[in-house]
Amino acid sequence: MKITDLKVAIIGDAPVVRITTDEGIDGVGAGETTKPYLKPMVEFYRDMIIGKDPTDVERVMLGIRRMGSFKPWGTAVSAIEMALWDIAGKAAGLPVYKLLGGKIRDKVQVYNGNVRFPRSSNEPEDFAENMQKMKDHPYNFSIIKDSVSFHGGMHRQMDDFYYGTPVTTYRYPNRGGITPKGFKYMMKRIEAMLDVLGDDVGLALDCGPGMTVSDALKLGRELEGSNIMWLEDMLTGDYSPFVLADLYTQVTPYTSTPIHTGEQIYLRQNFVELIERNAVNVLGPDVADVGGIAEMKFICEYADLHGIQFAPHGTFDGLIGLAAQTHMAAVLPDNFIAFELPQAKPEWWLDIMEGERFNVTDSHIEVPDIPGLGVSFIPEEAKRYLREEDTGFFDN
């Protein structure tokens, strides 16, 4: 079997990959639904993979992995890797998890970082009311993640949240020391959420990046003994193209509150310092950024040897990313906690794809046995959502 083409289309703002072969088997992969600008980056790899055997996944990936980078640029490589596993599974008549060593769990746990309700305001009671709605959701989430500090936009919610000049530009890296007033503002809202969840549901907090080492340690210590699953990306993280393990080693050993990072990091090599120095308690790469499914498995297994837990990111990975996450989580070792649940949004994604729906019951998804990733396009339905320049996406 040989790869005949790599096609890319923007569907619902997600860069979607379709790899075709000379035996008529195709495979799909996708990046986050917030990254339509990545189409040229994905197309960059076309000539590097055409003519290769897609079922030799690692051989194909060795040819392109070195050409990616930290979030968002790792998305292209990751989406291609998903599509290769989809082809390999379909060719073998097996679900992807079988090709990764076989599942060790029949259902995988997910956490809520995506199901959201609008807050009427930003007072503690509004945070509590909003958290109650998420707690009451039919998915019965075991862990709910909410945003505070810089990631939660608290530098925009109040004057003098931190010693700096807030910039409201999307993804601008606001960074600095939090004022006493700002820290108290943040703590009151965290306490309001904790009061709602009690011991029934774990609370994870997406904090940054942008916090200083001293503020990160202060927050960790203030929350010791409470039902906090982890503090995420306080120092580095979301769209910061570096790791800075040294900074995390000044926080993690000095608090019992679990410290988490990793969503922006690309490839196993860039996790070495975090893992070998036990710089964090929990790692959370994104399968659509880190380099793919097998890359995540390698990192998780190495982390397990060092007593580090795993809670993968994935809030915007969509239905195809959800399929990849489910197969991946089925084969991870016991340091796996849960992955961040992506959703099929807009909901018409469920109309243009057939196969598994990955329904959530009591915060878990049953691992499917459909060959490949378990989802395939219905071309006649999906064509309605193609941009004019992508009309040939389903041609062979």
Phi, psi and omega in degrees: 000138180230147175284130180256335179196155171240116181249145180228133175225151174262111181240115183060035180074005176261134172284114185250133182255138172228118179256127180254158182227167180284357176253010175081003177267131177241166179222151182237151174210168182204156172258184181297150182288002179254014190232053179295339183289353185272001181306311179298327180294322178291317181297335178307329186270357187307305185292343180280343183242341180299136180092351180269160178279115184292341180280348169270069190303312184296322179296318178297317183293327177300332181280343185235342186304319185292349184264006178257188180198185181301162179314129012265000192284344176285350183299318183300312179297319182295317181294321177297317180298318176303313182296324178296316178295325178298316177296313182300319179294316179296319180296324181273349184071030185229149171295152185304322183300331178295325181284345181263010178116354180092150184283150172248359176216144181274338175223147186245143183273140177239158174235162185266109169234012192227321180289113188228154174232142181293141173268138179287332178202192184238026176280161180307320181294333176288321175297318180295315180298317180296319179295324178297321178297319179290323177297324183276358183300144181303339179290346178053055184301138177275336179222134176236131177253134174228166188256138175224182177055222183291323180292330178274003178072023183292340174289345175259342185278336182216154175285145174061037175294323180216168182276076181187177178256107183299138175242129186267358178303137182305128179065017174294136186278068173303136185205140176158178180286137180276137180288160175305319178295320179293320180295319179295320177303312181295314183297321180297324180284324175295316180298324178296320179290319179298322180299325180287317186280330180054223178262004185279321186227135178284143178251123172253145183238121175270112196253334190208214009283176175127346180284152175279164178301315183294321178291322178298316179293320179300315179295316178302316182290322179298330186262004178299137180088353177264172186274059180261124179285317177190159170251119192257134169054041181294320187260310175229174180150221185332106176064021170258119190275046178202169187252309181055057179301328180305322181293318180293331179288348175271356182242303190305314183290349190250010175215149177272354176285126183297136180250137191227143170198174170133352189294335184269352192277138182248126174076153182300324184300330183276001174259353188303310182295316179302319184282308187291337178260006182047048185284340176222166177266332184223135175251144181221063174295166176248127182300335180269008178228331191281344183125000175120185187292309182294327178297318178297319181298317179299313182297317181296319180294320179292320177298322181300323179295342182249012176073023180258134181274172189225123177221085188298144173283161176169021191302327184252021187281350175070187185294319179292318177296324177298320177298314180297316180299319183294314178296319179297311183296333180295335186251358183287153178291181189286001172281354177291129176263293182191157174250155182287120188291117168278165177229158175280091180230136353302163186294344178294349173303327180289342179272338186257358178232144177246161181116217185289146179253350176053053180292145182258127174229122181050047175065021179226154175238132175290136180282123185280161179247013177289138180303148182074213179284340177099002177226143178218150179288148165260096191307316184296329177281318184291331182301335180296338185251008178279144172286160185302321182287351182252017187298340180268012186301325183262007175286150177257000000 
